[in-house]
Amino acid sequence: MKKNLLIALLGILISGLSYAQLTGIKNIPADYATVALAINDLNTQGVGIGGVIFNIDSVILKHSVHQQLEK
């Protein structure tokens, strides 16, 4: 009995610590200020069921590419 209670309690604690994964459509800069922040969240949280789509504003995309070319 105590073992089952301990297992149930651990399950509740572990599920409370899990992070929500990214799903749906995310807009940059509306949902994320930069592409780097969106990728960081993606790497940290992962992709949920159904996937995630990033819509990147053309001005943001052009600026990001330009920065990479200057390096």
N, C-alpha and C positions, 0 to 999 in steps of 0.2 A: 504494500500500500504506500509506504513512504517513498519507495523507488518510483512508482508511477507518478506521485505528486511532484517529486523532484524533476522528473523528465518533463512533465507538463509545464512546470514553472520555468525551466530552462528554455523550452520551446517558445514560450511567450516572450521571455527576455530577448532571445535571439531575433525573433521576428520584429520586435520593436526597434532593434538596432539596424535593420536592413534599410537600404536607401531605395527610393523610388527611381526606377529606370526611366530614361527619356523615351517618350513616344509622341507620335503626332507630328504636326508641322510647327517648326520653330523659325521665327523671323529674326534676321540680323539686319538692323540694329534694334528692333522692337523688343524681342525677348532677351537678346544678348547684345552688349555694346560692341563686341569685337568677335571676329572669327576665332581668335585664340581662346577667349572665354568659353565659347560654345564647344570647341574641341576639348578643352580641359574638363568641362562637365561631362561630355561624352565619354572620355577616358575614365573619369572617376565613377560615374553612375552606370555606364553601360547602356545598351539598347534594349528596350522592353519589347513585348510582343506587339507585332504590327510595324515595328521599325520607327525611324525618325527621319524627317526630311528637314533640311536647313534651306530656307529661302534667303539668299544673300543679296542685299541691295547692290546694284551695279556700281555705285560710287564706292561703297565699302570694298567690294571685290577688286576694283581697279586700284584703289589705294593699297590694299594688301599685296597685290602682285607687284606694284611699283616699289614698295618697300623691300620685297624679296630680291628684286633685280638690282637694287642699290648695294646689297651686301657683298 
